Amino acid sequence: MEANILVVGRDRAILEVIHRLIDGHEGWHATTTETEEAALKAFKEKKYTIVFVSAGFSAQEEEAMRQKLTQLDPDVVVTRHYGGGSGLLENEILGILKQ
């Protein structure tokens, strides 16, 4: 199943790992950004199925981002990614895609 996934987080090392794990899965394509502004720019340039908010963003920042992104595309799933390894990330993505 094809999926474009946007990940926004402030920890570059975590973003690199998440990017590698997502891109390592056939049909999944990751874009990572470190700021809300960069995430919004990327979101306007490409259709994403999922947006993961990763380390470094508060719950309030996450909610503000969710509101902006779902206003642009009501079908996008914006969710927090807490980490926990490749199996958890894969299961999170598969669960969202099956909805």
NORNORCOR-V382572 format. One record per residue. RES is the residue in one letter. PHI is phi in whole degrees, -180 to 180 (* if undefined). Layout:
BEGIN
res:phi
RES:PHI
RES:PHI
END
This chain:
BEGIN
res:phi
M:*
E:-76
A:-157
N:-97
I:-126
L:-102
V:-123
V:-119
G:-164
R:-100
D:-105
R:-58
A:-63
I:-64
L:-60
E:-64
V:-66
I:-60
H:-59
R:-62
L:-66
I:-68
D:-66
G:-75
H:-97
E:-58
G:90
W:-103
H:-133
A:-105
T:-126
T:-118
T:-139
E:-107
T:-134
E:-62
E:-61
A:-66
A:-64
L:-63
K:-62
A:-61
F:-64
K:-76
E:-93
K:-152
K:-86
Y:-115
T:-84
I:-134
V:-123
F:-98
V:-99
S:-108
A:-55
G:104
F:-109
S:-75
A:-61
Q:-68
E:-66
E:-61
E:-65
A:-62
M:-65
R:-57
Q:-62
K:-64
L:-71
T:-73
Q:-69
L:-76
D:-148
P:-61
D:-86
V:-70
V:-102
V:-109
T:-146
R:-83
H:-110
Y:-94
G:96
G:113
G:105
S:-66
G:-64
L:-65
L:-61
E:-60
N:-65
E:-60
I:-65
L:-60
G:-62
I:-68
L:-66
K:-81
Q:-69
END
